[in-house]
Amino acid sequence: MVGPSHRLRGRLSEHDFEPFLLCGEDATNSGTTDIIGMRESSEIDTHHHGLDGSKEGIIERVVRHVWHGTRPCSHVKARRYHGGMTNVVFKLWIDSSFHSDTIEEQKAVIARVRQGSDSLGKLLFDTDMEEAVFSMASRVGIGPQCFVQYDNGRVEEFLEGEVVNDGMERIAVPVAQALARWHAVMTDAFYSEASDHTYTSKMIWERLHRWVAYLRSTIDHGGADWVEALLEAASTCPEQMYRDGGYDRSLCTALIHGDLQCGNILYAGTRAKLIDYDYSTFGEVYFDIGNHFCEYAADYHTNPRQALFDWDRIPSEDACREFCQAYWDTLCTDYPSSSITTSLSSSHNDTVESLVTMSRKCMSLSHLFWSVWGLVMHYSRYSNVDFEYKTYAKDRYDQWKASVENKITAGRTFGPIITYPAVHHTATVIMLHGLGDTGNGWAPVAPEMNMSHVKWVFPTAPTRPIAVNMGMSMPGWFDIDHLDEASFLKMMKGHHGFDEEGTQEAVQYVEQLISQEVEGGVPPERIVLGGFSQGGHVALKALLRKKIKVAGLVALSTWLEPQHVDLEEHVLETPILYGHGASDPLIPPNVAQMSVAHMETQGFSGLDFKMYPGMQHATCSQEMKDLRNFLEKTLPARKVVAEDIDGMSVRELKGFLQSHGIDPSGFLEKSELQEQCRQLLSK
């Protein structure tokens, strides 16, 4: 394997280029966008400049160590690139007019000169980690070769490729494949050499917290409220998000790239290459993907002094799903035994949808992370690049604040959504959990139903104080202040219900979920809404709002107090499966019976009420059988045709083969599964 060819003592300096920069064109105002995404100046003839001021300049060393020649250096050309924030970058190559047998190889190289002091670099940017990542990437063949390493920079291989500054979506699949390759190969490579190191997902956030500590100890933000709010949020938000989401962060830990913006992606042929590893460390794959999604909106080239953002360019949920599907397919196909593939597959019922959900959620953390970075760069003056760092920090803070507010209704954040399966479905079931549960609690129902044409959506209620739980917080669609039969009976006779404001918030959220499915191509008559206990109550209330039309409704172990509203015919005709336990100690059976009687009085003609002997506040096997029968009637499977095969996931392809008595375990590639399915359909 290829590693650094030479480790040389001494320091590189950008000042050796100043004579050229002063007399040449201003590279910040002219030049073109080069293939590594930076702006280039005019050429510099190295015959007139000793580039590092030492007895043997950098050019002489490159010729001797990289190109294996001795002289003359006058035929070496150099060009400076503008656009890097923490490095000054030069491209070096041999003039094409010069030919000599003493030069074995005439490939261009890149010289990087790190800015700022070494101590500040190690504190704020972990330059040791960056060197280790670059060295590892070289050795495993996933990054450019390192030729010469200096104390504050290096000379490395110049990689050919195109930077896509606009239209990132057109290379989404190659980038997803490259990122999967990076996570799988680099993570396992580091783990294999981790004799004295423990790599955890907290490393990315430890870096953020170091930035916060530095800013608190060194800056006077002049009473700017947004700066203090940013630092406070950065101190708690990453941990809080994962804790509230109920995710085990150790299951998604990888060596992340950390800065997957357009300038750090080279596109050549049909493959993408990832370069520049200044912010690479261990963290969650969700953050790496979500951070990349945010970069769709960034424009670093129109105005080199200031990043411009168009947040309407953020990829849609479907585009995010396409990216995550390509990412997951690459892991499963090319790296099935890697640690990250194994961890992700063991931790989620549907890995792709979990990647979509959590990566989109991590987009807000990306805004937070880079906003703090902007302040660090502004106040530390680590870089002398002329860039509006504080303006950038404020832009990212404003977007973080907006993203948080968009996720909150009346101050309550809805939790993650678990879905199954991810793609190619013709119907959807949205199932709401009960008080104190999460979407994960009901997710096992999906594979139990074994309906490959149905997408299941299991949302999670906000975590909020619940009165009946002594005011302690737990997931709940709305607050409940009592769970006794007498109070239920009063409510059924006309007394006010539970937390009407919270209930309406939940109903509006459900309506949004249904709208998203409709926008995704699933018609309302192919959607079933359901819920258990408190979730069932929300589902019934959503039906009564008259704003939705669905194929059916499932209400399990729940209640509905009398509703004095006029209902349209399509609502009254909605098929409803209402199941309840005859031994339910929390919601008494007579409360369910009173609810059903009132609904029948209102004119519900499709109501099917079932009381299950011996069942408490739970489900039973018979109820699950009845649920499947209900869904088969309301959401019958559409026959799969040949045109569907290309859009089906690996799981769906395997399920289709299994439904026809074919064992899919012998087919390792997705293309093999597709071909087998096509052959099956052609018979």
Buried (B, 14 or more C-beta within 10 A) or exposed (E): EBEBBBEBEBBBBBEBBEEBBEEBEEBBEEBEBBBBBBBBBBBBBBEEBBBBBBEEBBBBBBBBBBBEBEEEBEBBBBBBBBBBBBBBBBBBBBBEEEEBEEBEEBEBBBBBBBBBEEEBBEBBBBBEBBBBBBBBBBBBEBBBBBBBBBEBBBBBBBBEBBBBBEEBBEBBBBBBBBBBBBBBBBBBBBBEEEEEEEBBBBBBBBBBBBBBEBBEEEBEBEEEEBBEEBBEBBBEBBEEBBEBBBBEBEBBBBBBBBBBBBBBBBBEEEBBBBBBBBBBBBBBBBBBBBBBBBBBBBBBBEEBEBBEBEBEBBBEEEBBBBBBBBBBBBBBBBBEEBBBBBBBBEBBBBBBBBBBBBBBBBBBBBBBBBBBBBBBBBBBEBBEBEBBBBBBBBBBBBBBBEBBEEEEBEEBBBBBBBBBBBBBBBBBBBBBBBBBBBBBBBBEBBBEBEBBBBBBBBBBBBBBEBBBBEEEEBBBBBBBEEBEBEBBBBBBEEEEBBBEEBBBBBBEBBBEBBEBBBEBEBEBEBBBBBBBBBBBBBBBBBBBBEEBBBBBBBBBBBBBBBEEEEBEEEBBEBBBBBBBBEEBEBBBBEBBBBBBEBBEEBEBEEBBBEBBEEBBBBBBEEBBEBBBEBBEEBBBEEEBEEEBBEEBBBBBBBBBBBEEEBEBEEBEEBEEBBEBBEEBBEE
